Amino acid sequence: MSVAEAKSREKVADCTLVQKSAITGEERSFEIYNRKFLRVNVQHLRHGTKYDLRLGMMEPWPIRHRRISWRSLGVLILALIAGAATTAWFYFNLETVGYSWAVPIIAGLLLLNLGALLVFFLRSPNITEFRSRYGGCVLISLFYNKPDSETFAEFVESLKNRILVASQELAANKSQMLALELKELRRLTSEGIVSDTDYSRAKDRIFKLHGNS
């Protein structure tokens, strides 16, 4: 292998991030290539999704938040209600039931609530999202600080810089940028990456911005 090839491979490796969720088994990989594109590969247990993005259409400033698992939240709420109702019943009927029954049952319900709370937090990870510049559509979601904080921070910083450079190299005015983003979002919607609802909202924002430009 020549020195040039080694440097080229090293450069590509520096712009690649692989993440895996130990809870769901989902694996995500992100690779910047040709300085202008991002390849995304998301593998679930039963299916996978692969798509490419133009860096120039992305907003360079990511948004971090917790992605709520509504199913786990529902289980947690039911567990809390069941625990509170059972504890209240034992409190008012303690003389009849006795401590020998009340204590182990209440302790078991407490463990159940703690387990439901743990599952909720594990299935509601902190994520960092990059969105489209004008429409605000979520284009990629990164597991926060995975596989480790240093690798994650380096990739996010590299991606931010590449997005800024790519948008400057487009040499397009705002109207052209809006048209390009709408075209890309339409493609991503047809590929099932962006939902019809999100595309419709993004289209309304872009049309409004186009009318004001």
Sequence and secondary structure as in RCSB ss.txt:
>XXXX:A:sequence
MSVAEAKSREKVADCTLVQKSAITGEERSFEIYNRKFLRVNVQHLRHGTKYDLRLGMMEPWPIRHRRISWRSLGV
LILALIAGAATTAWFYFNLETVGYSWAVPIIAGLLLLNLGALLVFFLRSPNITEFRSRYGGCVLISLFYNKPDSE
TFAEFVESLKNRILVASQELAANKSQMLALELKELRRLTSEGIVSDTDYSRAKDRIFKLHGNS
>XXXX:A:secstr
  HHHHHHHHHHHHTEEEEE TTT  EEEEEEETTTEEEEEEE SS EEEEEEEGGGB SS EEEE   HHHHHH
HHHHHHHHHHHHHHHHHTHHHH HHHHHHHHHHHHHHHHHHHHHHHHTS EEEEEEBTTT  EEEEEETT S HH
HHHHHHHHHHHHHHHHHHHT   HHHHHHHHHHHHHHHHHTTSS HHHHHHHHHHHHHHHHH 
